[in-house]
Each structure stands twice: as structure tokens, then as C-alpha cells.
Amino acid sequence: MHTSDSRPGERVGDVHLTEDVLSVDLVDGRTISVPLAWYPKLLHATKAQRSNWVVSGGGFGIHWPDVDEDLSTDGLLRGAPAPHQRRATGT
């Protein structure tokens, strides 16, 4: 994400999480809501871990330090779920 390419109104205003939905209020008045299932780290986090977030990326990102998750308003606006991560398997 390049913050110089972003619009100032797309900065994070507030974040709300339920058991199923992540909602991000932008400073321009819009709200982005996406299924929490798109972000497994957040889906499987505790309520306390989900509540511990900070604005990052010059105002265009959200970071959850307890679960090491980072999202950007650009990605949320594009509807980009977290990339699938391969799990190591024993052979």
C-alpha cells in the first residue's frame, strides 16, 4: 500500500468487531464491513485480542499486535481477504 496513492478520507476512524464481522469506520463517513472469516487470525483471536488494535500505516492501516495481523483500508475497500497460508505438514 502506498499512502501517497490513498485518499485522506480513507483513513481509519474506528474499528468494530463482532463474532462474525469486521467493520471499519473511515474518516469520510463510510463504513467497510467484511466477514471476519476472511481473516483467520482475527476470527480465532479472543475478544481481548481483537479489541487491542492500533491505527498504523500513516492512518491507512490497522494493526493487532496480539495476533500479528495488519490490514489496510485499501485492501478492505478492494475486498481482499487474507492470503491463504500453507501449513507445514509432517512427512
C-alpha positions in Angstrom: 0.0 0.0 0.0 1.3 3.4 -0.9 -0.2 6.1 1.4 0.5 8.7 -1.2 -1.9 6.9 -3.5 -4.6 6.9 -0.9 -7.3 9.5 -0.3 -7.2 11.3 3.1 -10.9 10.3 3.7 -9.9 6.6 3.6 -8.1 6.9 6.9 -9.2 4.7 9.8 -11.7 6.4 12.2 -12.8 3.4 14.3 -12.9 -0.4 14.3 -15.7 -2.7 15.5 -15.6 -6.4 15.6 -18.3 -8.9 16.3 -18.0 -12.7 16.3 -18.6 -12.7 12.5 -17.9 -9.2 11.1 -15.1 -6.7 11.0 -16.3 -3.1 10.4 -14.0 -0.1 9.9 -15.3 3.4 10.0 -13.5 5.8 7.7 -13.0 9.4 8.5 -15.1 10.4 5.4 -18.1 8.7 7.0 -18.1 5.4 5.1 -18.1 2.1 6.9 -16.5 -1.0 5.4 -17.9 -4.3 6.7 -16.3 -7.7 5.8 -16.7 -11.3 7.0 -14.3 -12.0 9.9 -13.8 -15.4 8.3 -11.6 -13.6 5.7 -9.0 -13.0 8.4 -8.4 -16.3 10.3 -6.0 -14.7 12.8 -8.8 -12.3 14.0 -11.5 -15.0 13.7 -9.7 -17.2 16.1 -8.5 -14.4 18.4 -10.1 -13.8 21.8 -12.3 -10.8 22.3 -9.5 -9.1 24.3 -7.0 -9.7 21.4 -9.5 -8.3 18.9 -10.0 -5.3 21.0 -6.3 -4.5 21.1 -5.8 -2.7 17.8 -3.9 0.4 16.8 -4.1 2.6 13.7 -0.9 2.2 11.6 0.4 3.0 8.2 0.0 6.7 8.5 -3.7 6.3 9.3 -4.5 3.9 6.5 -3.9 0.6 8.4 -4.9 -1.3 11.4 -2.5 -3.5 13.5 -3.4 -6.1 16.1 -0.2 -6.7 18.0 -1.5 -9.7 20.0 -2.2 -11.7 16.8 0.3 -10.0 14.5 -2.3 -9.0 11.9 -2.2 -6.0 9.7 -4.9 -4.7 7.4 -5.1 -1.7 5.2 -8.1 0.4 4.2 -7.0 0.0 0.6 -7.2 -3.8 0.9 -10.5 -3.7 2.7 -12.0 -1.4 0.1 -10.8 -3.8 -2.6 -12.5 -6.7 -0.8 -9.2 -8.5 -0.3 -9.3 -11.4 2.1 -6.1 -12.6 3.8 -3.9 -14.7 1.6 -4.1 -18.4 2.3 -1.1 -19.6 4.2 0.2 -23.1 3.7 0.7 -25.2 6.8 3.8 -27.3 7.2 2.9 -31.0 7.1 5.0 -33.8 8.5 6.2 -36.4 6.0 
